[in-house]
Amino acid sequence: MRSVHKTQGNSLLVGKMPTGCKMCAVGSKMVLFVTGICDSACFYCPLSQDKAGNDVVFADEMPVHNDNDILEELHAIGAEGAGLSGGDPFCRLERTLGFISFLKDSQGDDFHIHLYTSQSDADRQSINNLHEAGLDEIRFHPMTDNWSAVQTAVGLGMNVGIEVPAIPSEIESLRKTARRAEEIGVSFLNINELESSETNFASLSSLGLKLRNMDSASIAGSAEVAEEFLAWSASELESISVHYCSAQFKDAIQMRNRLQRRLERTAREFEERADDDPLLILGVIRAPFGEELDDDKLTQIKDVLESQFDVPANHLNVDLPRRRIEIAGWILAEIAQDFRSFIKNGDDLEIGIAFEYPSWDRLQTFFDPL
């Protein structure tokens, strides 16, 4: 009988952690969202409205328009690998193959790439093409009983996994899946905690599924099913590794570590770092909510800060995409009131200290008006 090991974020493990998961845990895996197009219709799909069903590409939070965008995010987090997801990368297979080749060519053969797909019945040529392109790990989310692609991948010697959610009351289905995976020769089975999002909440609710509590997106009963299944796996499965990935692991460990890596590589001279979280602190001057500053106004504000308040150029930035002025927070705190009085319509501006994640989209968690 094997043992169940508790890992970070209340996750659980029987056997060995998959390589892709190890890298995610330390934040060194970039998520390359290949497309929002998907042939499946999972009732628990959590994709946001701007991605689901849309043929878009993202590198973590960054929209991708060319290969340089991918390289920028890779370097920003010090990526040692990438996970290709969607949607379903098989729905844009030529694009997927191109990304794998590009990543291997630009980052080297040791750069680890895994892919997630629901097409367990994909044709042999597609699996072979992925193998030859250099894919290191493939994870299937079977939507039918046809596992021909899984068998093909195992036969080619690929590192193959099955990845499915822990749905309350469906432990027998998990056991059946696990037994079949082990018989075929699959290396690992990933069980994800079921979570709610703005796009899947109605579907989950219609099936009687509920939130664990109002402070969490986790679905009640999912963690319990996973815990019971891992205990069963330790005694009933012989070789396949089983990993339960909790929502807490994704948010508090994986995401946090990736953001910390990005912060260390992208923080600018005028940004302070929060003590306990991977957050950047900076001063912001912008238009009120629902409005934006035009180019002339941005230029005017920058000129006034430099000429009248002696703000050094390395402590100041014009953020054109967000239509705002960024400035060292300690400087803005000192001059905010005088600046309002000096500049035309200064009282109409939103001036304050922003706390933001270092992600490409600079998600703001708190704003302290000055």
C-alpha positions in Angstrom: 0.0 0.0 0.0 1.3 3.4 -1.0 0.9 6.6 1.1 -1.0 9.8 0.6 1.2 12.8 1.0 -0.1 16.3 1.8 1.6 18.9 -0.3 1.3 22.7 -0.5 -2.2 24.4 -0.4 -3.9 21.2 0.9 -3.2 19.3 -2.2 -2.5 15.6 -2.1 -0.2 13.2 -3.8 0.2 9.5 -4.3 3.4 8.6 -6.2 5.4 11.2 -8.0 4.4 14.8 -8.9 4.1 15.3 -12.7 6.9 17.5 -14.0 4.5 20.1 -15.3 2.9 20.4 -11.9 6.3 20.7 -10.2 7.1 23.7 -12.4 3.7 25.3 -11.9 4.2 25.0 -8.1 7.3 27.2 -8.2 5.7 29.6 -10.7 8.1 28.8 -13.6 5.5 27.7 -16.1 3.9 30.2 -18.5 0.4 29.4 -19.5 0.1 29.7 -23.3 -3.6 29.9 -24.1 -3.7 28.7 -27.7 -7.4 29.4 -28.5 -10.7 29.7 -26.8 -12.2 27.4 -29.5 -13.2 24.0 -28.2 -15.2 21.0 -29.5 -16.4 20.0 -26.0 -19.1 21.5 -23.9 -18.1 20.9 -20.3 -20.8 22.2 -17.9 -18.0 23.2 -15.5 -15.8 25.1 -18.0 -14.6 28.2 -16.1 -13.3 30.2 -19.1 -14.1 33.9 -19.0 -16.5 35.5 -21.6 -13.6 37.2 -23.4 -11.9 33.8 -24.0 -14.6 31.2 -24.2 -15.5 30.4 -27.9 -13.1 33.2 -29.1 -10.0 32.4 -31.3 -7.6 34.4 -29.2 -4.1 33.8 -27.8 -2.8 34.8 -24.4 0.6 34.3 -22.6 -0.6 34.3 -19.0 -2.6 37.5 -18.8 -0.9 39.1 -21.9 -2.8 39.1 -25.3 -0.5 37.6 -27.9 -0.2 39.3 -31.3 3.2 38.0 -32.3 6.1 35.8 -31.1 7.7 38.7 -29.3 4.8 39.0 -26.9 5.4 35.4 -25.9 9.1 36.0 -25.4 8.3 39.1 -23.3 6.2 37.1 -20.9 8.6 34.2 -20.8 11.4 36.5 -19.8 9.2 38.4 -17.3 8.6 35.3 -15.2 11.9 33.6 -15.9 9.9 30.7 -17.4 11.4 27.2 -17.5 8.5 25.7 -19.3 5.0 26.4 -20.8 1.6 24.8 -20.5 -0.5 24.9 -23.7 -4.2 25.1 -22.9 -7.5 26.5 -24.2 -10.3 26.0 -25.3 -8.6 23.1 -26.9 -5.2 23.4 -28.6 -6.2 20.6 -31.0 -8.8 22.9 -32.5 -5.9 24.9 -33.8 -3.3 22.1 -34.2 -1.1 23.8 -36.8 -0.8 26.9 -34.5 -0.1 24.6 -31.6 2.7 22.8 -33.5 4.1 26.1 -34.5 4.2 27.3 -30.8 5.9 24.1 -29.7 8.6 24.4 -32.4 9.1 28.1 -31.6 9.4 27.5 -27.9 11.9 24.7 -28.3 13.9 26.6 -30.9 14.1 29.8 -28.8 14.4 28.3 -25.3 16.2 25.1 -25.9 15.3 21.4 -25.7 15.2 21.4 -21.9 12.3 23.9 -21.9 9.4 21.7 -20.7 6.1 21.9 -22.6 2.9 20.2 -21.6 -0.5 20.3 -23.4 -4.0 19.8 -22.2 -6.7 18.5 -24.5 -10.1 16.8 -24.3 -9.6 15.0 -27.6 -8.8 11.5 -26.3 -9.9 10.2 -29.7 -7.5 12.3 -31.8 -6.0 10.6 -34.8 -2.6 8.9 -34.7 -0.9 11.4 -37.1 -1.8 14.4 -34.8 -0.3 12.7 -31.8 2.8 11.7 -33.7 3.2 15.3 -35.0 3.1 16.6 -31.4 5.6 14.1 -30.4 8.0 14.9 -33.2 7.6 18.7 -32.5 9.0 18.1 -29.0 6.0 18.0 -26.7 7.2 16.7 -23.4 3.9 15.9 -21.6 0.3 15.5 -22.8 -2.8 15.5 -20.5 -6.1 14.2 -21.7 -9.5 15.1 -20.4 -11.6 12.3 -22.0 -15.1 13.3 -23.0 -15.9 9.9 -24.6 -15.0 6.2 -24.0 -12.7 6.4 -27.1 -9.2 6.6 -25.7 -7.3 5.8 -28.9 -5.2 9.0 -28.7 -4.2 8.1 -25.1 -3.1 4.7 -26.2 -1.2 6.2 -29.2 0.7 8.6 -26.9 1.6 5.9 -24.5 2.8 3.7 -27.3 5.1 6.5 -28.6 6.7 6.7 -25.1 5.3 10.1 -24.3 4.7 11.2 -20.7 0.9 10.9 -20.6 -1.6 12.0 -18.0 -5.4 12.1 -17.5 -6.8 15.3 -16.0 -10.3 15.5 -14.7 -12.3 17.5 -12.1 -13.4 16.1 -8.7 -17.2 16.2 -9.1 -19.2 15.6 -5.9 -20.9 12.2 -5.8 -19.0 10.9 -8.8 -16.2 8.9 -7.1 -17.1 5.7 -8.9 -16.4 7.4 -12.2 -13.0 8.5 -10.9 -12.2 5.0 -9.9 -13.2 3.6 -13.3 -11.1 6.2 -15.0 -8.1 5.5 -12.8 -8.2 1.8 -13.3 -8.4 2.2 -17.1 -5.6 4.7 -17.1 -3.3 2.4 -15.2 -4.1 -0.6 -17.4 -3.2 1.4 -20.5 0.1 2.6 -19.0 -0.7 6.3 -18.3 1.9 7.9 -16.0 -0.3 10.1 -13.9 -3.8 11.2 -13.0 -4.5 14.8 -12.0 -7.7 15.6 -10.1 -8.7 19.2 -9.9 -10.9 20.8 -7.3 -14.2 22.0 -9.0 -14.5 25.7 -8.9 -17.2 28.2 -9.8 -16.8 31.2 -12.1 -19.1 33.9 -13.6 -19.5 31.7 -16.7 -20.2 28.3 -15.2 -22.1 29.2 -12.0 -25.5 28.9 -13.6 -24.7 25.4 -15.0 -23.3 24.2 -11.6 -26.3 25.6 -9.7 -28.8 23.9 -12.1 -27.2 20.6 -11.0 -27.6 21.3 -7.4 -24.0 22.1 -6.8 -23.2 24.9 -4.3 -20.3 27.0 -3.1 -18.4 25.7 -0.1 -18.8 29.1 1.4 -19.2 32.7 0.3 -15.5 33.4 0.6 -14.5 30.7 -1.8 -15.1 29.7 -5.4 -14.7 26.1 -4.5 -17.7 23.8 -4.9 -18.9 22.0 -1.8 -18.0 18.3 -1.7 -15.3 18.4 -4.4 -12.4 18.4 -1.9 -14.0 15.6 0.0 -14.4 13.4 -3.1 -10.8 14.0 -4.0 -9.6 13.1 -0.5 -11.6 9.9 -0.5 -10.3 9.0 -4.0 -6.7 9.6 -3.1 -7.1 7.3 -0.1 -8.6 4.6 -2.3 -5.8 5.2 -4.9 -3.1 4.5 -2.3 -4.4 1.1 -1.6 -6.0 0.0 -4.9 -3.7 1.4 -7.6 -0.2 0.0 -8.1 1.9 2.3 -10.3 0.0 5.4 -11.6 0.7 8.6 -9.7 -2.3 10.5 -8.5 -2.3 14.3 -7.8 -5.1 16.3 -6.3 -4.7 20.0 -7.2 -6.7 22.2 -4.8 -8.1 25.6 -5.6 -5.9 27.0 -2.8 -2.8 25.5 -4.5 -3.7 27.2 -7.8 -4.3 30.6 -6.1 -2.1 30.8 -3.0 0.9 28.8 -4.3 1.1 28.6 -8.1 -0.3 32.0 -9.0 1.5 33.7 -6.1 4.9 32.3 -7.0 4.5 33.2 -10.7 3.6 36.8 -9.7 6.5 36.9 -7.3 8.9 35.9 -10.1 7.4 38.5 -12.4 7.6 41.2 -9.7 11.3 40.5 -9.2 12.1 40.8 -12.9 9.8 43.7 -13.9 9.5 46.1 -10.9 10.5 49.6 -11.9 12.7 52.0 -9.9 9.8 54.1 -8.7 7.6 51.2 -7.6 7.6 49.9 -4.0 7.0 46.3 -3.0 4.3 45.2 -0.5 5.7 43.3 2.5 3.4 40.3 2.5 2.0 39.9 -1.1 3.4 40.1 -4.6 2.0 43.6 -5.1 3.6 46.8 -6.4 2.8 50.1 -4.9 2.9 53.3 -7.0 1.3 56.7 -7.4 -1.3 57.1 -10.2 -2.9 60.1 -11.8 -5.9 59.3 -14.0 -9.3 60.4 -15.1 -12.4 59.5 -13.1 -14.0 56.1 -13.7 -15.6 55.9 -17.1 -13.4 58.6 -18.6 -9.8 58.8 -19.9 -7.1 61.3 -20.4 -6.2 62.2 -23.9 -2.6 62.5 -25.2 -2.5 66.3 -24.7 -3.6 66.0 -21.1 -1.1 63.2 -20.4 1.7 65.3 -21.9 0.6 68.4 -20.0 0.6 66.5 -16.6 4.0 65.0 -17.3 5.5 68.4 -18.2 4.1 70.0 -15.1 5.4 67.3 -12.8 8.9 67.6 -14.4 9.1 71.4 -14.7 7.2 72.6 -11.7 7.6 69.8 -9.1 11.1 68.6 -10.2 10.0 65.0 -10.5 13.0 63.0 -11.9 12.3 61.2 -15.2 13.2 57.9 -13.7 10.4 58.3 -11.2 7.8 59.0 -13.7 6.1 57.2 -16.6 3.3 57.9 -19.1 1.2 54.7 -19.4 -0.5 55.1 -22.7 -2.4 51.8 -22.8 -4.0 52.7 -19.4 -4.2 56.4 -20.1 -2.6 57.4 -16.9 0.5 58.9 -15.3 2.6 56.6 -13.0 4.8 58.2 -10.4 6.7 57.2 -7.3 4.2 57.0 -4.5 6.2 58.8 -1.9 6.6 61.8 -4.3 3.0 61.9 -5.2 2.0 61.8 -1.5 4.0 64.9 -0.9 2.8 67.0 -3.9 -0.7 65.8 -4.5 -2.6 68.8 -3.0 -0.3 71.4 -4.5 -0.4 69.6 -7.9 -4.2 69.7 -7.9 -4.2 73.4 -7.3 -1.6 74.1 -9.9 -3.0 72.2 -12.9 -6.2 73.1 -14.7 -9.2 71.1 -13.6 -7.0 69.3 -11.1 -9.9 68.6 -8.8 -11.4 66.4 -11.6 -8.5 64.1 -11.6 -8.3 60.8 -9.7 -5.0 60.9 -7.7 -3.8 58.2 -5.3 -1.7 55.3 -4.4 -2.4 52.0 -6.2 -1.7 48.5 -5.1 -1.4 46.3 -8.2 -0.3 42.8 -9.2 2.8 42.8 -11.4 0.9 40.8 -14.1 0.6 42.3 -17.6 -2.9 43.5 -17.0 -1.8 45.2 -13.7 -4.8 44.1 -11.7 -5.5 46.6 -9.0 -6.4 45.3 -5.6 -6.7 48.6 -3.7 -6.6 52.4 -4.4 -5.9 54.9 -1.7 -7.1 58.4 -2.9 -4.9 61.4 -2.0 
